[in-house]
Amino acid sequence: VQLQASGGGLVQAGGSLRLSCATSGSIFSINAVGWHRQAPGKERELVATITSGGSTDYADSVKGRFTISRDNAKNTVYLQMNSLKPEDTAFYYCNAILHSIVGSGDYWGQGTQVTVSS
């Protein structure tokens, strides 16, 4: 089982990016996927989550600007980030709570850097 995060980069304040979290492997089902971020010197923050039923939740700091969605056919979860601010600069990780041929558990991707310039 692997999670591959991508889509990060450098963007000016007010711009947009879309992150992708692609899962691969012999996965039976995915209960929930989350996006987290960690900036230098700060604790990791849970940014957004989406459940298998499509329920979503967001950190207050990103509500109204970020949207999490999933494409079950592609086994991919997206994080659309609009109206980006310099304080959104961080390393973004995705995790998935899933059931696979090798067992059930919490799996993490390697992350992608998002840098927002002022």
Residue pairs with C-beta under 8 A, 6 or more apart in sequence:
1 23
1 24
1 25
1 26
1 27
1 98
1 100
1 102
1 107
2 23
2 24
2 25
2 107
2 109
3 21
3 22
3 23
3 94
3 95
3 96
3 107
3 108
3 109
3 110
4 20
4 21
4 22
4 23
4 24
4 109
4 110
5 19
5 20
5 21
5 92
5 93
5 94
5 109
5 110
5 111
5 112
6 19
6 20
6 22
6 112
7 17
7 18
7 19
7 20
7 79
7 112
8 17
8 19
8 92
8 112
8 113
8 114
8 115
9 17
9 113
9 114
9 115
10 115
10 116
10 117
11 17
11 84
11 114
11 115
11 116
11 117
12 116
12 117
13 84
13 85
13 86
13 116
13 117
13 118
14 83
14 84
15 84
15 116
16 80
16 81
16 82
16 83
16 84
17 81
17 84
17 114
18 78
18 79
18 80
18 81
19 35
19 78
19 79
19 81
19 92
19 94
19 112
19 114
20 76
20 77
20 78
21 33
21 35
21 76
21 77
21 78
21 79
21 94
21 96
21 109
22 74
22 75
22 76
23 30
23 33
23 75
23 76
23 77
23 96
23 98
23 107
24 75
25 100
25 101
25 102
26 100
26 101
26 102
27 75
27 98
27 99
27 100
27 101
28 98
28 99
28 100
28 101
29 52
29 98
29 99
30 52
30 75
30 96
30 97
30 98
30 99
31 51
31 52
31 96
31 97
31 98
31 99
32 49
32 50
32 51
32 52
32 96
32 97
33 49
33 50
33 68
33 70
33 77
33 94
33 95
33 96
33 97
34 46
34 47
34 48
34 49
34 50
34 94
34 95
34 96
35 46
35 47
35 48
35 49
35 68
35 77
35 79
35 92
35 93
35 94
36 44
36 45
36 46
36 47
36 92
36 93
36 94
36 95
37 44
37 45
37 47
37 88
37 90
37 91
37 92
37 93
37 114
38 44
38 45
38 90
38 91
38 93
39 87
39 89
39 90
39 91
42 90
44 93
45 59
45 61
45 90
46 59
47 58
47 59
47 62
47 66
47 79
47 92
48 56
48 57
48 58
48 59
48 62
48 66
48 68
48 79
49 56
49 57
49 68
50 56
50 68
50 69
50 70
50 77
54 70
56 67
56 68
58 66
58 68
61 87
62 81
62 88
65 81
65 82
65 83
65 84
66 79
66 80
66 81
66 82
67 79
67 80
67 82
68 77
68 78
68 79
68 80
69 77
69 78
69 80
70 76
70 77
70 78
71 77
71 78
77 94
77 96
79 92
79 94
81 88
81 114
84 114
84 116
85 116
86 116
86 117
86 118
87 116
88 114
88 116
89 114
89 115
89 116
90 113
90 114
91 111
91 112
91 113
91 114
92 111
92 112
92 113
92 114
93 108
93 109
93 110
93 111
94 108
94 109
95 106
95 107
95 108
95 109
96 106
96 107
97 104
97 105
97 106
97 107
98 104
98 105
98 107
